[in-house]
Amino acid sequence: MNAEIITIGDELLIGQTIDTNSVYLAKKLEEIGIRVSRKTAISDSKSDILEMLHSAQNRVNLVIITGGLGPTKDDITKKTLVEYFNCGWRTDQSVLMHLAKIFATRGRELLETNKIQAELPDICVTLHNEVGTAPGMLFNENKKIVISLPGVPNEVHYLTEFEVLPKLQQFFNLPKVEHRTLVTLMVPESLLSKQLEAFESSLPEDLSLAYLPSYNCVKLRLSCKVLQKSENYLNDYFQKLQKAADPYVFCIGDETPANFIGNYLIKNNLSIATAESCTGGFIVNQLVQVPGISEILPGSILSYSNSIKHEELHVPQETIHTYGAVSEEVAVAMVDGVCAKFGVNIGIATTGIAGPTGGSPEKPVGLIFIAVKFNEKILVKKFKLHGSRLQFMERANNCAMAMVKEILEIKE
Amino acid sequence: MNAEIITIGDELLIGQTIDTNSVYLAKKLEEIGIRVSRKTAISDSKSDILEMLHSAQNRVNLVIITGGLGPTKDDITKKTLVEYFNCGWRTDQSVLMHLAKIFATRGRELLETNKIQAELPDICVTLHNEVGTAPGMLFNENKKIVISLPGVPNEVHYLTEFEVLPKLQQFFNLPKVEHRTLVTLMVPESLLSKQLEAFESSLPEDLSLAYLPSYNCVKLRLSCKVLQKSENYLNDYFQKLQKAADPYVFCIGDETPANFIGNYLIKNNLSIATAESCTGGFIVNQLVQVPGISEILPGSILSYSNSIKHEELHVPQETIHTYGAVSEEVAVAMVDGVCAKFGVNIGIATTGIAGPTGGSPEKPVGLIFIAVKFNEKILVKKFKLHGSRLQFMERANNCAMAMVKEILEIKE
């Protein structure tokens, strides 16, 4: 079964806001067997919303709209839905009570503007929004569903999990689409595709392989569109894929490299710390997104300046003087220093030039030395990374995770 | 003039990839006076691509497609464009030469798969992609333009800046849309909208105000749709907006709070360091996205464990014991410690519970103490933040930036 998502808001079209709601929604719908076949972003314009609702409802039986439910003048979704469904208005007492409660908790006065949130189209089912002020709405007309959600991400998450998915599961009864994903690191897409040529040719029609590239990282996703076969059917082909992609596989599953490493370290009770110069805490901040990491990550040092490299990490001033701050020798001294300081099993150190300024012909922007230490073993590598300041940090992080996997000899 | 963006790729629909390309493109097009009126994400399906091209070309004179130009089997955009325009193929020698060069530089063999990138529809103008292997393509049929770009973000950036924008500026001749943006922090959208009621009512028809909310932060964007008036016309109303929103204005312009603070510190040669516990380096990593920050940010400490709070930041063990690690007293000791350690003008310290675990009735998930020190002055505040682990860090970062502005008494 297919669905379409319509996101409403000028801010999505003018390039001021990145739409993460539809990404989240698509993933969650996929999990219950609903495929998003199209996503459309339109402006806060009545005629555009009406036209999109008409055309989307012609194509699919489920349309989800996000945005335009705020209390301000440019939020017109609710009014437009009343016009589209040609219905009236009602005041939802449960929403009113929820608003009173939420404003009391926050110690703020409940304004007339806020009370408007309780005025709803009279034919809709209210979707209770525990974490915000704008309720979701569900319209069921001739077995075709339209759902309207607010645009604030954590409210979309709450409503999806506790209202939308359970109600859709009840309403539709569908076969599940199954996926298996693995992550490759440090291999270009074209080389990977050559490596997988024979495997791809051997795929039966009901299986498909997708390449999902990002920085230094290509995810491979094998999908079974109709799971009429046994679960082993997809698993068997996924094992063939793992074998075919073997030298490049970083981990199995759909997770970030930092997430994989973080969880591995927690599970194996291995402690870690970073000493970052050019990556400015990016690597440790990827690791700390993993819940529970504080148990094995006591701390980290960001050391931009040479004096902090010396004072905090005990990098000898002579080493910095002889080889320069951006050098293999300094990276090694930094990783030694951070492991000794925090008494951790694993250390990661980075020194390089993130740009856009600070490069020279000898040491250009994008140059980075990464050192990883595990007990007494040290691995140090030089990379030349391209892209913006943030992309440089993302690539460096993936390089570091690949090195941690290498030094720990993790078999996947 | 209006344009539509079509993004192609199953990964955008299945929720595995966040689309930043269309956000970037919309912003850049807006700057040269082209308004994106619709964005549509569709799958790697020939029929969907053909249908969207037809319908988009019926609505607007400029259609930009991203994605589906990779060297692998699931990339079908180029073939579909040949079918759509009913044209033939040509080999582009300049692309072949570029491919040879790029593979030589990377020390990799040029495979037949890669050479396919030089096979182009014979009626298209080649858009040279210096930073990648897939060229962009421009089709001009009866004064209607279709542009096809790859899906890799830094390639989209390069092609847009050096090929797409100059060619579009040459082709179309359009009035500019002007925007003025300001950033408010720590005020809910509904309260802000009440505050701005009189201002909004006073706006003439050719000006519009949009609210762009994110975590603890609402951007206000005033737009002049047709700049027939003098530049002062928009500026005058923008000044009225600043006055109306006055108590809540964080900064003028469209930038992140961390970017504003980072640039302010660089400009005023004020040094800064952070001592972060629950925010895990998130705050310093927002600051280090500002080029040149390493001049005034010597280093930072991430101190999850109590022993590192004590050893590195000299937080007395008694303070931790008496008040708990998550307390006002520890936040103050941490900020004292980090300022002393690095000899900086400004310190930021955080201690709290990011969740999802680790909370208690007394100290629930979301509780955070933030201390900011400037020379001898210390400001410390307690917040209860909601949302996921990452949202908690984003909100905490905005709180910290507001506190830095407050303690420095920056007037905007």
Interface residues (C-beta under 8 A of the other chain):
Chain A: D10 E11 L12 L13 I14 G15 Q16 T17 I18 D19 T20 S22 V23 Y24 L25 A26 K27 K28 E30 R35 V36 S37 R38 K39 T40 A41 I42 S43 D48 G70 P71 T72 K73 D74 R108 L111 T113 N114 V131 T133 V152 P153 N154 H157 H179 T181 P188 E189 S190 L191 S193 K194 E200 S208 L209 A210 Y211 L212 P213 S214 K219 R221 D254 G280 G281 F282 V284 N285 L287 V288 Q289 P291 G292 I293 S294 L297 P298 G299 S300 I301 L302 S303 Y304 S305 S307 I308 E312 F342 G355 P356 T357 H386 G387 S388 R389 L390 Q391
Chain B: D10 E11 L12 L13 I14 G15 Q16 T17 I18 D19 T20 S22 V23 Y24 L25 A26 K27 K28 E30 R35 V36 S37 R38 K39 T40 A41 I42 S43 D48 G70 P71 T72 K73 D74 R108 L111 T113 N114 V131 T133 V152 P153 N154 H157 H179 T181 P188 E189 S190 L191 S193 K194 E200 S208 L209 A210 Y211 L212 P213 S214 K219 R221 D254 G280 G281 F282 V284 N285 L287 V288 Q289 P291 G292 I293 S294 L297 P298 G299 S300 I301 L302 S303 Y304 S305 S307 I308 E312 F342 G355 P356 T357 H386 G387 S388 R389 L390 Q391
